[in-house]
Amino acid sequence: MDDAHLLSDPLADILAAYMGERRGVVLLAATSEMPLPAPIARTLKEQRLQRVELQPLEPADAQRMARSMLVTDRAAAASPHLAKLSGGNPLLLRELARSDQPAAGGPVSVPSMASLHRTSLDGLAAEQRRALELIALAEPGRLCALERVIGEETLLRLEDLRLIRVSCDSPGAAPGVRTAHPLLPHALRAEVAHLRSRHHLRAYKEALGSAELSDNEISRLVGWSLSVHAECTEAELLRAVAILTERDDLTEALTVTRAGLVRFGTLAAHRALLDTLIALGRNAEVHEHVQAVHATGDADPSGLLWAYRVNASLQAHDHETARAMLPLVPARFERELLTSQLAWCERDYPRCSKVARASLRAAADTTEVVRATVFAMFADCRRGRPLDALKTYRGAVGCIDQRSCPPVVRSSLTSAYASALHLSGSFREAEQVLVAECRRSNLSVKIAAERQVGLGVMSLETGRVRAAVRLFASVAHSPSAQWRNTAQAWMVLAESSLPVPDRTLDPGVVTSIPPAHRTVHTVLAEAVTACGRGDRALALELLGFALAESLEQGAHTDAAIVAHQHARLGLRIPGADLARIEVQGDYLVSRVRFARGCTERSACLVQSAAEGFQRVGAAPAAAEAYAELHRLHQSDGDQRAAARAAAAAQRVLAQCDLLVPAPRQSADSFVPLTERESEIAGMAARGMPDKAIAEALSISVRTVSNTLYRIYAKTGVRDRRRLRRLMGSERPGGY
């Protein structure tokens, strides 16, 4: 459905009800410039609808689409102009192509934007046309201000003509006036002369008076002021840049910062431009700009901009250049924080944590406190010390007002807090933090993808596998390459717990993830894929290297995760490596205990791990631990304890939608099915009753029952339904 933002509430209610029944796939297209109908917005917040931000088309793609819309050879020649005029907006491109299709053999005529709405605008009085221009320029314009400038009678007439509509973007917000069609403001703005636009701006700002402005209004007014060379304060411009950056509209933010630099030329304007270039990854331009500033010697007499060159070098993975420039950074806080960042890039996490805490003591304002806290928390999380990270958060951040921090810095703090909660075992609290973030409407593409992956991890580790797969899939086409690759690795892990027919992603995709985006979970996905192919030697090599590297870097969280995966896949772990892993919190401690228990064949350690997993809500890991405990008790001859462990495993597994159990299958404990057992298992999985199997194989029903008992004991399943799902899988162990 196109233009879903134009749906009436009754129609939106019907559509939301249809989506709730999950009868099929619903694809909606809507503009972000207008609010969604309340029922659709509610469905989005309840995560029954996934949001994907569509970026403008590349010029080549826009030309290709334009050629497909035009009918004659001569019309196709207009495609470059059409593509440029549309700015990569497919909706606008469609309207341009529809508006004036040339006759066969006739001259090509590319219409103006206003001609797209000729029928809507023809017949308007001059006063009404001017009023509509002001509304388009100010959109969304405040109703009270527009009533003062335009007058109530003119507004009523425009509403009667269905050219404008009044809406509220959020509860409690001031009513705003928008044009009725999303393309109409583009058409009107393109036709307004420079001085007329400047006059409209002056009148509208006078009508606003001293009213407190929303983020949308600030960014719109600053952009409007710059376009007509009108006055705006440096504070307004810098706030507009922060708003645009938070929305991930970095191209527009760069345009505003360049204009601000020309207009003000202050150190703050230079820093705003450099921040935007860093966010865009234009590291070479950062070096060039700082060199040009230092060549004049006026704007940065104290050398504060050296920090940006260090940051750009770190982003470009040029650690030697960053290290050489660090002494040139004059401010102690910036120098120590960049030193911590360098240690992070070099994967020296203990040093990163130590230096970040030193910079925290040197922090002079709220933003510096939060920035240092973020680095200290992330470093502690990688070191396996999430409880220390939470202590840092509550001690340093709990007593300050985070609202004064830039949005990007606040977002990083939220990520660090959610990560610490997750690793410490506070799954529910971590999920609540991420859900609250996802409900924000102004998340950037990158941050939205990060939050979706985080929620997917929470869903997977609590046993909601199908929900996790949906969340990871929603990031599959994200413009953020980093989080797109991370989601692919997690999706391979999640789908390994589903029957083969239900899997949608080729596991081999993880081998194509570039080194800069590889994480410990990429290695886990590769190891699971290798085991699925029967290549246990490759899985052991991958995990063994990852474990040794994690311990060398002081990344004890990664070491605990890798050791746990070793044990889950039945691969041997050197006891000396296990003894070196030091972690905090029920979740990480339980991972290490499970690995040690499997290596040492200690029922006590495995039981402790199972209970720890169960306490934090990690149902799949708890079920696996209880299943391993069942096997250990069986091998010790303690059938009563084995039965209790098996019952506990089944109780926990019932909380999951984990369709294919993932029993540990080590070389010394896995007993394969005999040929006859495999034959009977296949017949039972196809739904044949014991009597029919007995008749088909000319054996007694009792023999069939006894054989099925042995099959259930070997495979870890308890009924035909689960056996059927297991027989549909072709792997030795899933996530």
C-alpha positions in Angstrom: 0.0 0.0 0.0 1.4 3.4 -1.1 1.0 6.6 0.9 -0.1 4.9 4.1 0.2 8.2 5.9 -2.9 9.4 4.1 -5.1 6.6 5.4 -8.1 7.6 7.5 -8.2 6.2 11.0 -11.1 3.8 10.3 -9.3 2.3 7.3 -6.1 2.2 9.3 -7.9 0.3 12.0 -9.0 -2.3 9.5 -5.5 -2.7 8.1 -4.0 -3.0 11.7 -6.6 -5.7 12.5 -5.6 -7.6 9.3 -1.9 -7.4 10.3 -2.7 -8.7 13.7 -4.2 -11.8 12.2 -0.9 -12.5 10.3 -2.6 -13.8 7.2 0.0 -12.5 4.8 2.8 -10.0 4.3 1.8 -6.3 4.3 4.1 -3.7 2.8 3.4 -0.1 3.5 5.1 3.0 2.1 4.8 6.3 3.9 6.7 9.6 4.0 8.6 10.5 7.2 7.5 14.1 6.8 3.9 13.3 7.9 2.7 11.4 11.0 1.3 7.9 10.5 -2.3 7.2 11.4 -2.6 6.3 15.1 -3.5 2.6 14.5 -0.5 2.1 12.2 1.8 4.0 14.6 0.6 1.7 17.4 1.3 -1.4 15.4 4.8 -0.1 14.7 5.5 0.5 18.4 4.2 -3.0 19.3 6.8 -4.4 16.8 4.2 -6.1 14.7 5.4 -3.9 11.9 9.1 -3.4 11.0 10.4 0.0 10.0 12.9 0.4 7.1 14.3 3.8 6.2 14.6 4.2 2.5 17.5 6.3 1.3 17.4 8.4 -1.8 18.2 6.5 -5.0 21.7 6.7 -6.4 21.9 8.8 -9.6 22.3 5.7 -11.8 19.4 3.9 -10.2 17.2 7.0 -10.5 18.0 7.2 -14.2 17.2 3.6 -14.7 13.9 4.0 -13.0 13.1 7.1 -15.0 13.8 5.2 -18.3 11.5 2.4 -17.2 8.7 4.9 -16.6 9.0 6.7 -19.9 7.6 5.2 -23.1 9.5 6.5 -26.2 13.1 6.7 -27.1 13.1 10.4 -27.1 11.4 10.4 -23.7 14.1 8.1 -22.4 16.6 10.8 -23.3 15.1 13.0 -20.6 15.8 10.4 -17.9 19.0 12.1 -16.6 17.2 15.4 -16.2 14.2 13.7 -14.5 16.5 11.8 -12.2 18.4 15.0 -11.2 15.1 16.9 -10.7 13.7 14.2 -8.4 16.8 14.2 -6.1 16.5 10.4 -5.9 13.0 10.5 -4.5 11.1 7.6 -6.2 7.7 9.1 -5.4 8.6 12.5 -6.9 10.2 10.7 -9.9 6.9 8.8 -10.5 4.9 12.0 -10.4 7.3 13.8 -12.7 7.1 10.9 -15.2 3.3 10.8 -15.0 2.7 14.5 -15.4 3.8 15.0 -19.0 4.4 11.8 -20.9 5.5 13.1 -24.4 3.7 11.9 -27.5 5.5 9.5 -29.8 8.0 11.4 -31.9 7.2 14.7 -30.2 9.7 16.9 -28.3 10.7 15.9 -24.8 9.3 18.3 -22.2 10.3 18.0 -18.5 7.7 19.6 -16.4 8.2 22.0 -13.5 7.3 20.8 -10.1 4.4 23.2 -9.9 2.9 21.8 -13.0 2.4 18.5 -11.1 -0.2 20.3 -9.1 -1.6 22.7 -11.7 -5.2 21.6 -11.1 -4.8 22.2 -7.4 -3.3 25.6 -7.6 -5.2 27.1 -10.6 -8.0 29.4 -9.5 -6.5 30.4 -6.2 -6.7 34.0 -5.4 -3.3 35.8 -4.9 -3.8 36.0 -1.2 -4.6 32.3 -0.9 -1.6 31.4 -3.1 0.7 33.5 -0.8 -0.8 31.8 2.2 -0.2 28.4 0.8 3.4 29.3 0.0 4.0 30.3 3.6 2.5 27.1 4.9 4.8 25.1 2.5 7.9 27.0 3.6 7.1 26.7 7.3 5.8 23.1 7.2 4.8 22.0 9.7 3.8 25.5 10.6 2.2 26.4 14.0 -1.5 27.0 13.7 -1.5 29.9 16.2 1.3 31.7 14.3 -0.3 31.1 10.9 -3.6 32.4 12.1 -1.9 35.7 13.1 -0.1 36.0 9.7 -2.7 34.6 7.3 -5.9 35.0 9.0 -8.6 32.5 10.0 -10.8 33.0 7.0 -8.0 32.2 4.5 -7.0 29.1 6.4 -10.6 27.9 6.4 -10.9 28.4 2.6 -7.7 26.4 2.0 -9.0 23.7 4.3 -12.3 23.6 2.4 -10.3 23.2 -0.8 -8.5 20.3 0.8 -5.1 21.9 0.2 -4.1 21.9 3.9 -4.8 19.9 7.0 -4.2 20.4 10.7 -2.5 17.7 12.8 -0.4 17.1 16.0 2.8 15.2 15.6 2.7 14.0 19.2 0.5 14.2 22.3 0.7 17.6 23.9 2.4 19.2 20.9 1.1 22.4 19.4 -1.3 21.9 16.4 0.6 22.2 13.1 -0.6 23.0 9.6 0.6 20.9 6.6 -0.2 20.8 2.9 -2.5 17.9 2.1 -0.2 16.2 -0.4 3.5 15.5 0.4 4.7 16.8 -3.0 2.8 20.0 -2.9 5.4 21.9 -0.6 8.2 20.9 -2.9 6.3 22.4 -5.8 5.5 25.6 -4.0 9.0 26.1 -2.5 10.5 25.8 -5.9 8.3 28.6 -7.3 8.7 31.1 -4.4 11.0 34.0 -5.3 14.0 34.8 -3.0 12.7 38.1 -1.6 9.1 36.7 -1.2 10.5 33.8 0.8 12.5 36.2 2.9 9.4 38.2 3.6 7.4 35.1 4.6 10.2 34.1 7.0 10.2 37.5 8.7 6.5 37.5 9.1 6.3 34.0 10.4 9.1 34.5 13.0 7.4 37.7 14.3 4.2 35.7 14.7 6.0 32.9 16.6 7.4 35.5 19.0 9.2 33.9 22.0 7.5 30.6 21.8 9.6 27.5 22.6 10.4 25.7 19.4 10.4 22.0 18.7 13.4 20.2 17.0 11.5 20.1 13.7 10.7 23.8 13.8 14.3 24.7 14.7 15.9 22.7 11.9 13.2 24.0 9.4 13.7 27.6 10.4 17.5 27.4 10.3 17.4 25.8 6.8 14.9 28.4 5.6 17.0 31.3 7.0 20.2 30.0 5.3 18.4 29.6 2.0 17.4 33.3 1.9 20.5 34.6 3.6 18.5 35.8 6.6 19.8 36.2 10.1 20.0 33.3 12.6 22.1 32.9 15.7 25.0 30.6 16.0 23.3 28.7 18.8 20.3 28.0 16.6 22.5 26.8 13.8 24.5 24.5 16.1 21.3 23.0 17.5 19.9 22.4 14.0 23.1 20.5 13.2 22.7 18.4 16.3 19.1 17.6 15.4 20.0 16.7 11.8 22.9 14.5 13.0 20.7 12.7 15.4 18.3 11.9 12.5 21.2 10.7 10.4 20.6 13.4 7.9 24.3 14.0 7.6 24.2 15.4 4.1 21.9 18.3 5.2 23.9 18.7 8.4 27.1 19.2 6.3 25.3 21.8 4.2 24.2 23.7 7.3 27.7 23.5 9.0 29.4 24.8 5.8 27.0 27.7 5.7 27.5 28.4 9.4 31.3 28.4 9.0 31.1 31.0 6.2 28.7 33.1 8.3 30.3 32.9 11.8 33.8 31.4 11.3 34.1 30.6 15.0 35.9 27.7 16.6 32.5 26.2 17.5 31.5 26.4 13.8 34.8 24.6 12.8 34.1 21.9 15.4 30.5 21.4 14.1 31.9 20.9 10.6 34.6 18.5 11.7 32.1 16.5 13.8 29.9 16.1 10.7 32.8 15.1 8.5 33.9 12.5 11.2 30.3 11.1 11.2 30.3 10.9 7.4 33.7 9.1 7.5 35.4 11.7 5.4 38.7 11.4 7.3 40.9 12.9 4.6 38.8 16.1 4.6 39.1 16.3 8.3 43.0 16.4 8.0 42.8 18.9 5.2 40.4 21.2 7.1 42.5 21.2 10.3 45.7 21.8 8.4 44.0 24.8 6.6 42.8 26.2 9.9 46.3 25.9 11.5 47.9 27.5 8.5 46.0 30.7 9.2 46.6 30.5 13.0 43.4 32.5 13.9 40.5 30.1 14.6 42.4 27.6 16.8 45.2 29.3 18.7 45.2 26.7 21.5 45.3 23.7 19.1 42.0 22.1 20.2 41.4 20.8 16.7 44.3 18.4 16.8 41.9 16.0 18.5 39.9 15.7 15.3 42.9 14.6 13.3 43.7 11.9 15.9 40.0 10.8 15.7 40.1 10.7 11.9 43.3 8.6 12.0 41.7 6.1 14.4 38.7 5.8 12.1 41.0 5.2 9.2 42.8 2.5 11.3 46.0 4.5 11.1 47.1 3.9 14.7 50.7 5.0 14.2 49.6 8.5 13.0 47.1 8.8 15.8 49.7 7.8 18.4 52.2 10.4 16.9 49.6 13.2 17.1 48.3 12.5 20.6 50.9 14.7 22.4 49.7 17.6 20.3 46.2 17.5 21.8 46.4 20.2 24.5 43.3 19.4 26.6 44.1 16.7 29.2 40.6 15.2 29.0 40.6 14.9 25.2 44.1 13.5 25.2 43.3 10.8 27.8 40.0 9.9 26.1 41.7 9.6 22.7 44.3 7.4 24.4 41.6 5.2 25.7 40.0 5.1 22.2 43.4 4.1 20.7 43.7 1.3 23.3 40.2 0.1 22.3 41.1 0.1 18.6 44.2 -1.9 19.4 42.0 -4.3 21.5 43.9 -3.6 24.7 40.8 -3.5 26.9 42.4 -3.4 30.3 44.4 -0.3 29.3 41.3 1.2 27.7 39.3 0.9 30.9 42.2 2.3 33.0 42.7 5.4 30.9 39.0 6.0 30.4 38.6 6.1 34.2 41.5 8.6 34.4 39.8 10.8 31.8 36.5 10.5 33.9 38.3 12.2 36.8 39.5 15.0 34.5 36.0 15.6 33.0 34.9 19.2 33.4 31.2 19.1 32.2 28.3 16.8 31.7 29.1 15.8 28.2 32.7 14.9 29.1 31.5 12.8 32.0 29.2 10.9 29.8 31.8 10.4 27.0 34.3 9.0 29.5 31.7 6.8 31.2 30.8 5.3 27.8 34.3 4.2 27.1 34.9 2.9 30.6 31.6 0.9 30.5 32.3 -0.6 27.1 35.8 -1.6 28.1 34.6 -3.2 31.3 31.9 -5.1 29.4 34.5 -6.5 27.1 36.7 -7.4 30.1 34.0 -9.5 31.6 33.2 -7.0 34.3 29.6 -5.8 33.6 28.9 -5.3 37.3 31.8 -2.8 37.4 30.3 -1.1 34.3 26.9 -0.8 36.0 28.6 0.7 39.1 30.3 3.2 36.9 27.0 4.1 35.3 25.2 4.6 38.5 28.0 6.5 40.2 29.0 8.9 37.4 25.7 9.3 35.4 23.0 8.9 38.0 23.7 12.4 39.5 23.8 14.5 36.3 21.3 15.8 33.8 21.9 13.8 30.6 19.5 16.0 28.6 22.3 18.6 28.2 24.4 16.1 26.3 24.4 15.8 22.5 21.9 13.1 21.3 24.7 10.9 19.8 26.5 10.9 23.2 23.3 10.0 25.0 22.6 7.2 22.5 26.1 5.7 23.1 25.5 5.8 26.9 22.2 3.9 26.4 24.0 1.3 24.3 26.6 0.8 27.0 24.0 0.6 29.8 21.9 -2.0 27.8 25.1 -4.1 27.1 26.1 -4.1 30.8 22.6 -5.1 31.9 22.6 -7.9 29.3 26.0 -9.3 30.3 25.2 -9.1 34.0 22.1 -11.2 33.5 19.5 -8.5 33.8 17.8 -9.5 30.6 14.4 -8.0 31.3 15.8 -4.6 32.2 18.1 -4.6 29.1 15.2 -5.4 26.9 13.1 -2.6 28.4 15.8 -0.1 27.8 16.1 -1.2 24.1 12.3 -1.2 23.6 12.0 2.3 25.0 14.8 3.5 22.6 13.1 1.8 19.6 9.9 3.7 20.3 11.7 7.0 19.7 10.7 8.3 16.3 13.9 10.2 15.5 16.4 7.4 15.7 19.1 7.5 13.0 19.4 4.6 10.6 22.5 3.3 12.3 21.2 3.5 15.9 17.8 2.0 14.9 19.7 -1.0 13.4 21.8 -1.3 16.5 18.7 -1.4 18.7 17.0 -4.0 16.5 20.0 -6.3 16.7 20.1 -5.8 20.5 16.5 -6.8 20.8 17.1 -9.8 18.5 19.9 -11.0 20.8 17.6 -10.6 23.8 14.9 -12.6 22.0 17.3 -15.4 21.0 18.9 -15.8 24.4 15.5 -16.0 26.1 14.3 -18.7 23.6 12.1 -16.6 21.2 14.0 -17.8 18.2 11.4 -16.8 15.5 11.1 -13.3 16.9 14.9 -13.0 16.9 15.1 -14.1 13.3 12.5 -11.4 12.3 14.4 -8.7 14.1 17.7 -9.7 12.5 16.1 -9.9 9.1 14.7 -6.4 9.5 18.4 -5.1 9.6 19.4 -7.2 6.6 18.9 -4.2 4.2 20.1 -1.5 6.6 22.4 1.2 5.0 24.7 0.6 8.0 27.2 -2.0 6.8 28.5 -2.6 10.3 25.1 -3.6 11.8 24.0 -5.3 8.6 26.9 -7.7 8.9 26.4 -8.1 12.6 22.8 -9.1 12.0 23.8 -11.6 9.4 26.1 -13.4 11.9 23.4 -13.5 14.5 20.8 -14.7 12.1 23.0 -17.7 11.1 23.2 -18.5 14.8 19.5 -18.1 15.3 18.5 -20.1 12.2 20.7 -23.0 13.3 18.1 -23.6 15.9 15.3 -24.0 13.3 14.5 -27.0 11.0 16.4 -26.8 7.7 13.2 -26.0 5.6 12.6 -22.9 7.8 16.0 -21.4 7.3 16.3 -18.4 4.9 19.9 -17.3 5.0 22.9 -19.0 3.4 25.3 -19.7 6.4 28.2 -19.1 4.0 27.4 -15.4 4.1 29.5 -15.0 7.3 32.7 -15.8 5.4 32.2 -12.6 3.3 32.0 -10.3 6.3 34.9 -7.8 6.1 37.6 -7.9 8.8 36.6 -4.5 10.2 33.1 -5.8 11.0 34.0 -9.3 12.3 33.1 -10.0 15.9 33.3 -13.0 18.2 29.8 -13.9 17.1 31.0 -14.0 13.5 33.5 -16.7 14.5 30.7 -18.6 16.4 28.5 -18.5 13.3 31.4 -19.9 11.2 32.1 -22.7 13.8 28.4 -23.7 13.9 28.3 -23.7 10.1 31.5 -25.9 10.0 30.0 -28.4 12.4 26.8 -28.4 10.3 29.0 -29.6 7.4 30.7 -32.2 9.6 34.0 -30.3 9.7 34.6 -30.4 13.4 38.4 -29.8 12.9 37.7 -26.4 11.3 35.3 -25.5 14.1 37.9 -26.4 16.7 40.5 -24.4 14.9 38.3 -21.3 14.7 37.2 -21.4 18.3 40.6 -22.2 19.6 42.2 -19.2 17.9 39.3 -16.9 19.0 39.7 -18.1 22.6 43.5 -17.5 22.7 43.1 -14.1 21.0 40.4 -13.0 23.5 42.5 -14.0 26.5 45.5 -12.2 25.1 43.5 -9.0 24.6 41.9 -9.2 28.1 38.5 -9.6 26.5 37.2 -12.1 29.0 33.6 -11.7 27.9 34.5 -13.0 24.5 36.6 -15.7 26.0 33.6 -16.9 28.1 31.3 -16.9 25.0 33.8 -18.9 23.0 34.4 -21.4 25.8 30.7 -21.9 26.1 30.4 -22.5 22.4 33.3 -25.0 22.6 31.3 -27.0 25.2 28.0 -26.7 23.3 29.5 -28.2 20.2 31.4 -30.9 22.2 34.8 -29.6 21.4 37.7 -30.0 23.9 39.0 -26.9 25.6 42.4 -26.6 27.2 41.9 -26.5 31.0 44.6 -23.9 31.4 42.7 -21.5 29.2 39.5 -22.0 31.2 41.3 -21.2 34.4 42.4 -17.8 33.0 38.8 -16.6 32.3 37.6 -14.1 35.0 34.1 -12.8 34.7 31.3 -11.2 36.8 27.5 -11.7 36.8 25.3 -14.8 36.7 25.2 -15.0 32.9 28.9 -14.9 32.1 29.8 -17.0 35.2 27.3 -19.7 34.2 28.8 -19.8 30.7 32.3 -20.5 32.1 31.0 -23.0 34.6 29.2 -24.9 31.9 32.4 -25.1 29.8 34.4 -26.2 32.9 31.8 -28.8 33.8 31.7 -30.3 30.4 35.5 -30.4 30.2 36.0 -31.8 33.7 32.8 -33.9 33.5 31.6 -32.3 36.7 27.9 -32.7 37.4 28.2 -30.1 40.2 29.5 -27.4 37.9 27.0 -28.2 35.1 24.1 -28.0 37.6 25.4 -24.7 38.9 25.5 -23.4 35.4 22.0 -24.6 34.6 20.6 -23.0 37.7 22.4 -19.7 36.8 21.1 -19.7 33.3 17.6 -20.3 34.6 17.8 -17.5 37.1 18.6 -14.9 34.4 16.0 -16.2 31.9 18.5 -17.8 29.4 16.1 -20.7 28.7 17.9 -22.3 25.7 21.2 -22.4 27.6 19.6 -23.7 30.8 17.8 -26.5 28.8 21.1 -27.5 27.2 22.9 -27.5 30.6 20.2 -29.7 32.2 20.4 -32.0 29.2 24.1 -32.3 29.7 23.6 -32.9 33.4 21.2 -35.7 32.5 23.9 -37.3 30.4 26.5 -37.0 33.1 24.3 -38.6 35.7 23.4 -41.4 33.3 27.1 -42.1 32.7 27.6 -42.2 36.5 24.7 -44.7 36.8 22.6 -42.3 38.9 19.3 -42.8 37.1 17.1 -40.9 39.6 19.3 -37.8 39.3 19.3 -38.2 35.5 15.5 -38.3 35.4 15.3 -35.1 37.5 17.7 -33.4 35.2 15.8 -34.5 32.1 12.5 -33.3 33.6 14.1 -29.9 34.3 15.4 -29.7 30.8 11.9 -30.4 29.4 10.3 -27.8 31.7 12.7 -25.1 30.6 12.6 -26.1 26.9 8.8 -25.7 27.0 9.4 -21.9 27.6 11.1 -21.7 24.2 10.0 -21.8 20.6 13.4 -23.6 20.0 12.2 -26.2 17.5 15.4 -28.2 17.1 17.1 -29.2 20.4 20.8 -28.7 20.4 22.3 -31.5 22.5 26.0 -31.5 23.1 27.6 -34.2 20.9 31.2 -34.7 21.9 33.4 -37.4 20.4 33.4 -39.4 23.7 29.7 -39.2 24.5 27.8 -39.2 21.3 26.4 -42.6 20.3 25.1 -42.7 16.7 21.9 -44.5 15.8 22.2 -48.0 14.4 20.9 -48.8 10.9 17.8 -50.3 12.3 17.3 -47.4 14.8 17.6 -44.9 12.0 15.1 -46.9 9.9 12.5 -47.0 12.8 13.2 -43.3 13.7 12.5 -42.3 10.1 9.2 -44.2 10.0 8.1 -42.8 13.4 9.0 -39.3 12.3 6.7 -39.8 9.3 3.8 -40.5 11.7 3.6 -44.3 11.5 2.2 -45.9 14.7 4.2 -48.7 16.4 1.9 -51.4 15.1 2.4 -50.3 11.4 6.2 -50.1 11.9 6.2 -53.6 13.4 4.2 -55.0 10.5 6.4 -53.3 7.9 9.6 -54.6 9.4 8.2 -58.0 10.6 9.1 -57.4 14.2 7.0 -57.2 17.4 5.4 -54.0 18.6 7.4 -54.4 21.9 10.6 -54.4 19.9 9.5 -51.1 18.2 8.7 -49.5 21.5 12.0 -50.5 23.0 13.9 -49.2 20.0 12.1 -45.9 20.1 13.0 -45.6 23.8 16.7 -46.0 22.9 16.3 -43.5 20.1 14.8 -40.9 22.4 17.6 -41.5 24.9 20.3 -41.0 22.2 18.7 -38.0 20.5 17.4 -36.2 23.6 13.8 -35.9 22.3 10.7 -37.3 24.0 8.0 -37.7 21.4 7.4 -38.3 17.7 6.6 -34.6 17.1 10.1 -33.5 18.3 11.7 -36.5 16.6 10.1 -35.4 13.3 11.5 -31.9 13.7 14.9 -33.3 14.6 14.9 -35.6 11.5 14.2 -32.6 9.3 17.5 -31.0 10.5 20.8 -31.9 8.9 23.1 -30.5 11.6 24.8 -31.9 14.7 24.0 -29.0 16.9 22.4 -25.6 16.7 22.8 -22.3 18.4 
